[in-house]
């Protein structure tokens, strides 16, 4: 740590979005960079609400050592780092987004500090609101940001920098020949320090495409190509993300949970059909739209807009946000106790 100049950033107010581009839904994120603002790598990953499964002090230390190694080779290796620099964002500062203009460039330390603080996840919501205000469909990159390597069948070891822990069968990673224990040296020519660096490459990959990887295995290095099929990005789960709360607002303010097979059995439902239970129901403002429309906590969706096959909350959100525009009402069949009812879910 004493080989770094450490800077802690505690707010997004007036943040330079040209430079600081990362997964804004994280609890913790770190940048390794040169004084000239060249980025060596990123650290910080999350795939569930607990935020501890994917990172470790051991892994962070390993990423720091790898960053120092890149620094020792700088500037001769500058060209390999070009892809780590972000593209020009829509706005240079978060508070320039229309939905965030209520925030000032600095915190109100003499008054409402918490209320004046612009949170990272609000940037995700502000970007989505640009599309929503135009009644445009969300690009998959906006709806499914920063894909985990698991999305393409690569589970990473949080205790070791960019090391594969397991490979899922019948996945793009398996098809490319990746194996447990492989260390990802580079992706598309970019040196890889962490899972966050892998996510950076995946985030900027198209809805279909190829990712070229250099892999260290058994003391040797080999080149492999990952072919990403259509729809690969939508295999991820977005329900843990704080920014997903605003997506739920757009579909009336419901948080849905797919019933387990045992819960379905108790409710007299089969395992193949839709059974999304309202685990939480908003009460105020636009988050209370479903409540005002007659929906109740513990209602079970058994059909929406004619769809009856089993689905996750992520799949429901994707369908609702693709197929329905603000102002529309989605027909939903719910099971309340033993009674089936037809309701209309307000889309906002």
C-alpha positions, 0 to 999 in steps of 0.5 A: 500500500505504501507504494501507492498514493491513495485517494479516497472519493466519497461522493459522485458530485462533480465527478469526472465521468470521462475518467471514472467509469466503472460499475456504479452499483458497487459498494466499493471500487478502486482504480489503479492509475498513473499520475497522467490519468492512464488507467492500469486496471480496476478492482471491485465486483459484486453479483448479489446483495451481500456484496462479499462473495466476489472480492477479498483482501487477498485478491485486492492485494494481488491486483495491487501487485499486478498494477505495480508490475504494469507501472514498472513497464510504463510508458513502454506498455502504454498502447496495451492500456488504451482500451482501459480508458473510457469513451466520451460519456453523455455528460461530463458530470453526473449533475448535468443529467436532467434527472440529477440537476437538483444536485450541486457540485459540492456537498452541503456540509452545513446542512443536509449532507446525506440529501446533497450527496449524489450516489453512484447508482443514481448515474445508472438511473439517470442514463436509463431515464434519458431513454425512458423519457424518449419512450425508447427501448433500453439497449441491452448494455444499459439494462444489463451493465457490467456482465459478470464472467459467470454470464459466459460460464467463467466463475472467478476465484475472488482470492486470486487475481483474474484466476478461473475457479470453475467453468460451466459446461456448454458455455462460451468459456467451455467452448473456448477451452478454458479450464479451472486454474487458468489465469486470464493474462489479457482480453482483447489485448488489455492486461487483466488484473481482476474480475472488474477488468474482465467486466470492463471488456465484457461491458464494451463487447457487443450483443454478439462478438468475439473476445480474444484471451491470453491465458496462462496455464501450467507455466505456459501461455496460450491464445483462445477466442470466446465467441459470444452468442446473441443474447449472452448479456441477458443471462445475467441477474440484475435484481441485486442492483440498487439501480434496479429499484428505479426499474421496478418503479417503472413497472408499478413498484413491485419486487418479485420472487420466483417461487421454489418448487416446494412453495409451488407445490404448497400453492397448488402450482406446477413447476413449469408455469409462471409463479412470481410472488410480490415480496415487496410492494411500494407504497408512495409516489410512483412506487405505489402505483401497483398498490393503488391498482389493487395489487397486494403483497404476497399476490402471485403472478401466474400470467402477464400480458399473456405470458405463462411460462416460468420466468425470473424477476429479471426476465419479467423486467426485461419483457415489461420494459421492452414491450410496454411504454409509459402510460400503458397498463399490463394485464396480469393474472394473480393468485391471491390465496386460492382465488385467481384475479385479473388486474392491470399493472401501471407502466410508468 
